[in-house]
Amino acid sequence: AWALCETYLEQFTWWFRPIKREELIDEILMPIYKSIADPNKVAYHRKDDQESGRCPHLLATLFMVLAVGALVDLTLPACSGEAEKYYRLGRAALSLRSIFDSPEIESVQAVGLMAGYHSLCSSRYTLESAWSLSALASKLAQSVCRLTVTDRGECD
C-alpha cells in the first residue's frame, strides 16, 4: 500500500491532486491501517469528534489512490488487473453509503479519483464517463461547501 501511495504521489499528482501527501499518509493511510492492526479500534475518521464507526468513503478514497497508483506504476502492464481490483474495491466501498445524502470531502476525493482512473484507463472506460464523474465530483464539492457555509458561515 505504501509503495502504491508513493507511486500515486510521484506519477499522478502533477496532473490532479485532490489529496496532499500529509493528508494521504496521516489522515487516510495510517488511521485505516492502525484500525486493522488494533482489533479494539473500530473507527477511522479524519476527525476525532466523529461518531464511532468506520467511514466507507475514506476507505473508498484509499482504494482509489491504490488503483491509480497501480495504474500509473510503470512496472505494471497498462490497466493491470491489480489496478482494476483496487478500483472495484473502491467502488464497492463508495456504495456503502449514499454520496448524495450527506456528502463529505472523502466522497468528493473518491469520485474525483474515479474520474482520473477512467481518463487514464481508456481501454476499459470512456472519456465520457471520466467527464461525467468529474462533473459529479464538482457538484458534490459544491454540496460540501454549502454544508460548510450553513454550519460555519463560511466556505473553507
PyRosetta script that sets phi, psi and omega in degrees:
from pyrosetta import init, pose_from_sequence

init()
pose = pose_from_sequence("AWALCETYLEQFTWWFRPIKREELIDEILMPIYKSIADPNKVAYHRKDDQESGRCPHLLATLFMVLAVGALVDLTLPACSGEAEKYYRLGRAALSLRSIFDSPEIESVQAVGLMAGYHSLCSSRYTLESAWSLSALASKLAQSVCRLTVTDRGECD")
pose.set_psi(1, -43.2)
pose.set_omega(1, -179.0)
pose.set_phi(2, -61.9)
pose.set_psi(2, -44.1)
pose.set_omega(2, -179.5)
pose.set_phi(3, -63.1)
pose.set_psi(3, -41.0)
pose.set_omega(3, 178.6)
pose.set_phi(4, -67.6)
pose.set_psi(4, -36.4)
pose.set_omega(4, 175.9)
pose.set_phi(5, -63.7)
pose.set_psi(5, -42.2)
pose.set_omega(5, 178.2)
pose.set_phi(6, -64.6)
pose.set_psi(6, -41.4)
pose.set_omega(6, 177.8)
pose.set_phi(7, -63.4)
pose.set_psi(7, -43.1)
pose.set_omega(7, 175.6)
pose.set_phi(8, -56.2)
pose.set_psi(8, -49.0)
pose.set_omega(8, -177.8)
pose.set_phi(9, -64.2)
pose.set_psi(9, -37.7)
pose.set_omega(9, -177.6)
pose.set_phi(10, -79.0)
pose.set_psi(10, -38.6)
pose.set_omega(10, -169.5)
pose.set_phi(11, -103.7)
pose.set_psi(11, -15.9)
pose.set_omega(11, -172.3)
pose.set_phi(12, -118.0)
pose.set_psi(12, -33.3)
pose.set_omega(12, -169.7)
pose.set_phi(13, -71.7)
pose.set_psi(13, -10.8)
pose.set_omega(13, 173.4)
pose.set_phi(14, -69.1)
pose.set_psi(14, -23.8)
pose.set_omega(14, -176.8)
pose.set_phi(15, -94.5)
pose.set_psi(15, -42.8)
pose.set_omega(15, -177.3)
pose.set_phi(16, -153.5)
pose.set_psi(16, 124.2)
pose.set_omega(16, -176.4)
pose.set_phi(17, -133.1)
pose.set_psi(17, 83.9)
pose.set_omega(17, 177.3)
pose.set_phi(18, -79.8)
pose.set_psi(18, -8.1)
pose.set_omega(18, -176.7)
pose.set_phi(19, -136.7)
pose.set_psi(19, 127.7)
pose.set_omega(19, 175.1)
pose.set_phi(20, -76.4)
pose.set_psi(20, 157.5)
pose.set_omega(20, -178.0)
pose.set_phi(21, -55.3)
pose.set_psi(21, -48.9)
pose.set_omega(21, -178.0)
pose.set_phi(22, -62.2)
pose.set_psi(22, -39.9)
pose.set_omega(22, 179.3)
pose.set_phi(23, -64.7)
pose.set_psi(23, -43.9)
pose.set_omega(23, 179.7)
pose.set_phi(24, -60.7)
pose.set_psi(24, -47.3)
pose.set_omega(24, -176.9)
pose.set_phi(25, -74.4)
pose.set_psi(25, -52.7)
pose.set_omega(25, -171.2)
pose.set_phi(26, -79.9)
pose.set_psi(26, -30.4)
pose.set_omega(26, -173.3)
pose.set_phi(27, -110.1)
pose.set_psi(27, -12.0)
pose.set_omega(27, -179.1)
pose.set_phi(28, -120.7)
pose.set_psi(28, -65.1)
pose.set_omega(28, -174.3)
pose.set_phi(29, -61.3)
pose.set_psi(29, -54.4)
pose.set_omega(29, -175.2)
pose.set_phi(30, -64.2)
pose.set_psi(30, -46.9)
pose.set_omega(30, 179.3)
pose.set_phi(31, -60.9)
pose.set_psi(31, -38.2)
pose.set_omega(31, -179.6)
pose.set_phi(32, -67.7)
pose.set_psi(32, -45.9)
pose.set_omega(32, -179.6)
pose.set_phi(33, -69.9)
pose.set_psi(33, -31.7)
pose.set_omega(33, 175.7)
pose.set_phi(34, -67.1)
pose.set_psi(34, -35.7)
pose.set_omega(34, 179.1)
pose.set_phi(35, -69.6)
pose.set_psi(35, -28.6)
pose.set_omega(35, 176.4)
pose.set_phi(36, -72.5)
pose.set_psi(36, -40.0)
pose.set_omega(36, -178.1)
pose.set_phi(37, -70.9)
pose.set_psi(37, -29.5)
pose.set_omega(37, -177.8)
pose.set_phi(38, -110.5)
pose.set_psi(38, 103.0)
pose.set_omega(38, -177.4)
pose.set_phi(39, -62.8)
pose.set_psi(39, -19.1)
pose.set_omega(39, 178.7)
pose.set_phi(40, -80.2)
pose.set_psi(40, -19.5)
pose.set_omega(40, -179.7)
pose.set_phi(41, -88.3)
pose.set_psi(41, 114.0)
pose.set_omega(41, -176.3)
pose.set_phi(42, -105.6)
pose.set_psi(42, -0.4)
pose.set_omega(42, -175.6)
pose.set_phi(43, -121.3)
pose.set_psi(43, 145.2)
pose.set_omega(43, 165.2)
pose.set_phi(44, -143.5)
pose.set_psi(44, 103.9)
pose.set_omega(44, 175.7)
pose.set_phi(45, -126.9)
pose.set_psi(45, 161.1)
pose.set_omega(45, 176.3)
pose.set_phi(46, -70.1)
pose.set_psi(46, -34.9)
pose.set_omega(46, -176.8)
pose.set_phi(47, -110.2)
pose.set_psi(47, 140.4)
pose.set_omega(47, -179.2)
pose.set_phi(48, -68.5)
pose.set_psi(48, -21.7)
pose.set_omega(48, -176.1)
pose.set_phi(49, -83.5)
pose.set_psi(49, 2.7)
pose.set_omega(49, 178.7)
pose.set_phi(50, -70.8)
pose.set_psi(50, 153.9)
pose.set_omega(50, 177.9)
pose.set_phi(51, -62.1)
pose.set_psi(51, 155.2)
pose.set_omega(51, -179.0)
pose.set_phi(52, -62.8)
pose.set_psi(52, 140.0)
pose.set_omega(52, 179.1)
pose.set_phi(53, 135.7)
pose.set_psi(53, 178.6)
pose.set_omega(53, -177.7)
pose.set_phi(54, -102.1)
pose.set_psi(54, 147.8)
pose.set_omega(54, 179.2)
pose.set_phi(55, -100.2)
pose.set_psi(55, 102.9)
pose.set_omega(55, -176.0)
pose.set_phi(56, -65.4)
pose.set_psi(56, -26.9)
pose.set_omega(56, -179.7)
pose.set_phi(57, -76.1)
pose.set_psi(57, -25.9)
pose.set_omega(57, 172.6)
pose.set_phi(58, -68.0)
pose.set_psi(58, -41.8)
pose.set_omega(58, 175.9)
pose.set_phi(59, -64.0)
pose.set_psi(59, -40.7)
pose.set_omega(59, 177.9)
pose.set_phi(60, -60.8)
pose.set_psi(60, -40.4)
pose.set_omega(60, 178.8)
pose.set_phi(61, -62.5)
pose.set_psi(61, -44.1)
pose.set_omega(61, 178.1)
pose.set_phi(62, -62.5)
pose.set_psi(62, -45.1)
pose.set_omega(62, 178.5)
pose.set_phi(63, -61.3)
pose.set_psi(63, -37.9)
pose.set_omega(63, 178.9)
pose.set_phi(64, -68.3)
pose.set_psi(64, -36.9)
pose.set_omega(64, 174.8)
pose.set_phi(65, -62.3)
pose.set_psi(65, -44.1)
pose.set_omega(65, 178.8)
pose.set_phi(66, -64.3)
pose.set_psi(66, -38.9)
pose.set_omega(66, 179.0)
pose.set_phi(67, -63.4)
pose.set_psi(67, -47.7)
pose.set_omega(67, 179.6)
pose.set_phi(68, -67.1)
pose.set_psi(68, -38.3)
pose.set_omega(68, 176.7)
pose.set_phi(69, -59.1)
pose.set_psi(69, -43.4)
pose.set_omega(69, 177.6)
pose.set_phi(70, -69.4)
pose.set_psi(70, -33.1)
pose.set_omega(70, -179.6)
pose.set_phi(71, -67.6)
pose.set_psi(71, -38.6)
pose.set_omega(71, -178.3)
pose.set_phi(72, -95.0)
pose.set_psi(72, 4.0)
pose.set_omega(72, 176.3)
pose.set_phi(73, -72.1)
pose.set_psi(73, 116.2)
pose.set_omega(73, -175.2)
pose.set_phi(74, -73.0)
pose.set_psi(74, -9.6)
pose.set_omega(74, 177.2)
pose.set_phi(75, -87.6)
pose.set_psi(75, -9.5)
pose.set_omega(75, 179.5)
pose.set_phi(76, -104.0)
pose.set_psi(76, 155.2)
pose.set_omega(76, 176.3)
pose.set_phi(77, -64.9)
pose.set_psi(77, 156.7)
pose.set_omega(77, 178.3)
pose.set_phi(78, -59.4)
pose.set_psi(78, 136.7)
pose.set_omega(78, -179.8)
pose.set_phi(79, 49.3)
pose.set_psi(79, 51.8)
pose.set_omega(79, -175.5)
pose.set_phi(80, -65.0)
pose.set_psi(80, 161.6)
pose.set_omega(80, 176.2)
pose.set_phi(81, -62.1)
pose.set_psi(81, -34.4)
pose.set_omega(81, 179.0)
pose.set_phi(82, -64.3)
pose.set_psi(82, -43.7)
pose.set_omega(82, 178.1)
pose.set_phi(83, -61.7)
pose.set_psi(83, -44.2)
pose.set_omega(83, -178.7)
pose.set_phi(84, -66.4)
pose.set_psi(84, -35.4)
pose.set_omega(84, 177.3)
pose.set_phi(85, -61.2)
pose.set_psi(85, -48.1)
pose.set_omega(85, 179.2)
pose.set_phi(86, -65.6)
pose.set_psi(86, -36.9)
pose.set_omega(86, 178.0)
pose.set_phi(87, -61.5)
pose.set_psi(87, -45.6)
pose.set_omega(87, -179.6)
pose.set_phi(88, -67.5)
pose.set_psi(88, -36.0)
pose.set_omega(88, 174.8)
pose.set_phi(89, -64.3)
pose.set_psi(89, -38.8)
pose.set_omega(89, 176.9)
pose.set_phi(90, -64.2)
pose.set_psi(90, -43.1)
pose.set_omega(90, 177.1)
pose.set_phi(91, -62.0)
pose.set_psi(91, -40.7)
pose.set_omega(91, 179.3)
pose.set_phi(92, -64.2)
pose.set_psi(92, -44.3)
pose.set_omega(92, 178.9)
pose.set_phi(93, -64.8)
pose.set_psi(93, -37.0)
pose.set_omega(93, 179.1)
pose.set_phi(94, -65.8)
pose.set_psi(94, -29.1)
pose.set_omega(94, -177.7)
pose.set_phi(95, -81.8)
pose.set_psi(95, -5.3)
pose.set_omega(95, -177.8)
pose.set_phi(96, -73.0)
pose.set_psi(96, -18.8)
pose.set_omega(96, 176.9)
pose.set_phi(97, -145.8)
pose.set_psi(97, 140.8)
pose.set_omega(97, -177.8)
pose.set_phi(98, -59.9)
pose.set_psi(98, 133.8)
pose.set_omega(98, 176.5)
pose.set_phi(99, -81.4)
pose.set_psi(99, -12.8)
pose.set_omega(99, -175.1)
pose.set_phi(100, -94.1)
pose.set_psi(100, -32.0)
pose.set_omega(100, -174.9)
pose.set_phi(101, -66.8)
pose.set_psi(101, -46.7)
pose.set_omega(101, 178.5)
pose.set_phi(102, -146.1)
pose.set_psi(102, 77.6)
pose.set_omega(102, -177.0)
pose.set_phi(103, -64.1)
pose.set_psi(103, 143.4)
pose.set_omega(103, 177.5)
pose.set_phi(104, -127.4)
pose.set_psi(104, 169.2)
pose.set_omega(104, -178.9)
pose.set_phi(105, -59.0)
pose.set_psi(105, -33.4)
pose.set_omega(105, 178.8)
pose.set_phi(106, -62.3)
pose.set_psi(106, -36.8)
pose.set_omega(106, 178.5)
pose.set_phi(107, -63.9)
pose.set_psi(107, -45.2)
pose.set_omega(107, 179.9)
pose.set_phi(108, -62.4)
pose.set_psi(108, -45.7)
pose.set_omega(108, -178.7)
pose.set_phi(109, -63.1)
pose.set_psi(109, -44.6)
pose.set_omega(109, -178.7)
pose.set_phi(110, -63.9)
pose.set_psi(110, -45.0)
pose.set_omega(110, -179.5)
pose.set_phi(111, -67.8)
pose.set_psi(111, -39.3)
pose.set_omega(111, 176.2)
pose.set_phi(112, -61.5)
pose.set_psi(112, -41.5)
pose.set_omega(112, 177.2)
pose.set_phi(113, -67.6)
pose.set_psi(113, -33.5)
pose.set_omega(113, 173.9)
pose.set_phi(114, -60.6)
pose.set_psi(114, -41.6)
pose.set_omega(114, 178.5)
pose.set_phi(115, -61.5)
pose.set_psi(115, -44.1)
pose.set_omega(115, 177.1)
pose.set_phi(116, -61.5)
pose.set_psi(116, -40.5)
pose.set_omega(116, 178.3)
pose.set_phi(117, -61.9)
pose.set_psi(117, -47.2)
pose.set_omega(117, 179.7)
pose.set_phi(118, -61.5)
pose.set_psi(118, -37.6)
pose.set_omega(118, -179.6)
pose.set_phi(119, -66.0)
pose.set_psi(119, -39.8)
pose.set_omega(119, -177.2)
pose.set_phi(120, -84.2)
pose.set_psi(120, -28.8)
pose.set_omega(120, -178.3)
pose.set_phi(121, -100.7)
pose.set_psi(121, 64.0)
pose.set_omega(121, -173.6)
pose.set_phi(122, -74.2)
pose.set_psi(122, -8.7)
pose.set_omega(122, 175.7)
pose.set_phi(123, -75.7)
pose.set_psi(123, -22.5)
pose.set_omega(123, 179.1)
pose.set_phi(124, -107.6)
pose.set_psi(124, -31.2)
pose.set_omega(124, -173.0)
pose.set_phi(125, -125.7)
pose.set_psi(125, 159.2)
pose.set_omega(125, -177.8)
pose.set_phi(126, -98.8)
pose.set_psi(126, 158.9)
pose.set_omega(126, 175.0)
pose.set_phi(127, -66.4)
pose.set_psi(127, -28.4)
pose.set_omega(127, 176.6)
pose.set_phi(128, -62.2)
pose.set_psi(128, -40.2)
pose.set_omega(128, 178.3)
pose.set_phi(129, -68.2)
pose.set_psi(129, -34.1)
pose.set_omega(129, 176.9)
pose.set_phi(130, -64.1)
pose.set_psi(130, -43.1)
pose.set_omega(130, 178.6)
pose.set_phi(131, -65.8)
pose.set_psi(131, -40.5)
pose.set_omega(131, 179.1)
pose.set_phi(132, -62.0)
pose.set_psi(132, -43.0)
pose.set_omega(132, 178.6)
pose.set_phi(133, -67.8)
pose.set_psi(133, -36.3)
pose.set_omega(133, 176.5)
pose.set_phi(134, -62.9)
pose.set_psi(134, -42.2)
pose.set_omega(134, 178.3)
pose.set_phi(135, -64.2)
pose.set_psi(135, -41.4)
pose.set_omega(135, 178.0)
pose.set_phi(136, -63.1)
pose.set_psi(136, -43.2)
pose.set_omega(136, 178.3)
pose.set_phi(137, -61.4)
pose.set_psi(137, -40.2)
pose.set_omega(137, 178.2)
pose.set_phi(138, -63.4)
pose.set_psi(138, -44.0)
pose.set_omega(138, 179.4)
pose.set_phi(139, -64.6)
pose.set_psi(139, -41.6)
pose.set_omega(139, 177.0)
pose.set_phi(140, -62.6)
pose.set_psi(140, -39.7)
pose.set_omega(140, 178.9)
pose.set_phi(141, -62.4)
pose.set_psi(141, -38.8)
pose.set_omega(141, 176.5)
pose.set_phi(142, -63.6)
pose.set_psi(142, -40.0)
pose.set_omega(142, 178.8)
pose.set_phi(143, -65.1)
pose.set_psi(143, -41.5)
pose.set_omega(143, 177.9)
pose.set_phi(144, -62.7)
pose.set_psi(144, -41.9)
pose.set_omega(144, 179.8)
pose.set_phi(145, -64.0)
pose.set_psi(145, -42.5)
pose.set_omega(145, 178.7)
pose.set_phi(146, -62.7)
pose.set_psi(146, -41.0)
pose.set_omega(146, 178.1)
pose.set_phi(147, -63.5)
pose.set_psi(147, -38.9)
pose.set_omega(147, 179.0)
pose.set_phi(148, -66.6)
pose.set_psi(148, -42.3)
pose.set_omega(148, 178.8)
pose.set_phi(149, -62.7)
pose.set_psi(149, -44.0)
pose.set_omega(149, -179.9)
pose.set_phi(150, -62.6)
pose.set_psi(150, -42.5)
pose.set_omega(150, -177.0)
pose.set_phi(151, -74.4)
pose.set_psi(151, -41.8)
pose.set_omega(151, -171.7)
pose.set_phi(152, -113.4)
pose.set_psi(152, -15.0)
pose.set_omega(152, -177.4)
pose.set_phi(153, 89.8)
pose.set_psi(153, 1.5)
pose.set_omega(153, 178.3)
pose.set_phi(154, -150.6)
pose.set_psi(154, 159.9)
pose.set_omega(154, 178.8)
pose.set_phi(155, -106.5)
pose.set_psi(155, 124.0)
pose.set_omega(155, 179.6)
pose.set_phi(156, -77.0)
pose.dump_pdb("model.pdb")
